[in-house]
Structure formats: C-alpha cells, structure tokens
Amino acid sequence: MANPDKKETPQILHENPAQAMKQLIDLAESLNTLLDQEANALILMRDPVALSAIESEKEALAAKYEQSCREFKERLAAFKTMPKPQIEKLYALQEQIGEKATHNMGLIKEKKVVVQKPEE
C-alpha cells in the first residue's frame, strides 16, 4: 500500500531513452555553466545579491539534476543502447560538475562566504 504522506516526484526524463539522454546532458551542461558563474561571482565578490540569486538557481537546478540521475540509474538498462560518445560526454560532464563543485566549496571556505537566500 502506498504511503499517502509521501509525495510523488514527477518524472523529469522523457520515456524515450535518446530524448532522456539529451535532457540529462542539457541539465549537466546547464549546471556546469551555473557553477562557472558561481565561481566567477565568488572570485569577484562584487555583488552579494547576484551570488545569492545564483545560489538559489543552482539549488533548484541541482535538485532537478539529482532527480534525473536517479531516474537514469533506475532505467540504466535502457540507456546501455545509447551511442558511446553520448555516454562518454555525460560522464565527462558529471566529472566536471564534481570538480567545479569542489572548487567552489573551497572558494566559499577560503573567503568565508555566507550565502543568504534572497527575500521573496
């Protein structure tokens, strides 16, 4: 019996594996771009409001990316038929995300940045 208190998370990735792979690659590229923007904002430290906005956007995009990765993992067998260059691109993007996130965390610690969410 399903738990009525547990909210169903809407599926992000398309049913078609080729389209789902494209979605996942697009999400990873967007997250990489946002991590670059975050690094620049942290290095320059000119506009705390812009940094807060980037953080909020990154949080939302990262949550969507994590959900997509869970869906990918659940449907792994379907993705094994994808062309090798696409799979390699996805792995490279995932590696970049990890490296950039680690780098940015180092900048946050180094600069002792406290990121506050913008008031809504």
N, C-alpha and C positions, 0 to 999 in steps of 0.2 A: 504494500500500500504506500502511495506517495505521501511524503510529508507536506501537509498543507502550508506550513510556515516557511518552507524552503521555496524561494523564488526561482523560477526557471530563467536561466540566462538565454537570451535569444541567440540563435546561431548566427555567427558572423560570416563564416566561409561558405561560399557557394557549394551546392551539391556536386557540380561538375569539377573533378579534380584539377583540370587545366585552369579553369577560371579561379578556383580556390587558391592555387599556387600563385597565380598572378596577384590576387588580393594580398596574400601573405608577403610576397616580395614588395609590393607597393607600400604596405604598412611598415615593413622593415626599413625601406628607403626613407619614408617619412620620419620615422623615429630617429634614424641616423642624422637626417637634416636638422631635426629639432635638437638633438644632442650637440651638434656643431654650434647651433645658435646659443644654446645654453653655455657652452664653453666660452664663446666669444663674450657673452654677457658677464660671465664670471671673471674673465680676464680684464675686461674694461671697467667693470663695476661702476658704470656711469649712471645707470638707470635702474634702481631697485624695483620700480613698478613694472618695467618691461621684463625683468628677471622673474618676478612673481607670476606674470602672465605666461611666460614660457614654462615655468614650473607647473602651472595648472594644466596647460595644454599637454605637457609631457606626461603628466599623471594620467590624464584621460586616454591619451594615445597608447601609453604603456599598458594600461588595463585592457584595452581592445586588442593589442598585440599579444598579450599573455593569453587571453581567451582564445584567440586564433591559433596560437601554438598548442593549446590543449586540444582544440578540435583537430588540428593537424596530427597530433600524436594519436588521438583516438581513431583516426582514419588512415593511419600510416600505410597500410597495405594498398590502399587506392593510390597513394602518391608514389609508390615504388615504380609505377609505369611512366612517371614524368621523365622528360629528357634530362640526361645527366648535367648539361650546362645549367639548367634551371635549379636543380638541386644544389649544385656547387655554388651558384650565386646566392641562394638562400643561406647556405652555411657560412659563406663569406660575410654576408650582411649581419648574421647573428654574431659572428666573431667581432665585427666592428662595433656592434651595439655594446657588447660586453666590455671591450677595450675603452670605448668612449665614456660609458657609464662609470667605469673605474677611474678614468682620468678626471672626470668632472667631480666625482666624490672627493678625490684628492684636492682639487681646487677649492671645493667647499670647505674642507677641513683646514687647508692652508690659510685661507682668507677668513676663516671663522664666520662664514656667511650663515645668517639665519634667514631662511626664506619664509616670508609670510604670504599667506594666500590673500589675493585681492578681495576687498569687501564687495559683496554682491548687492 
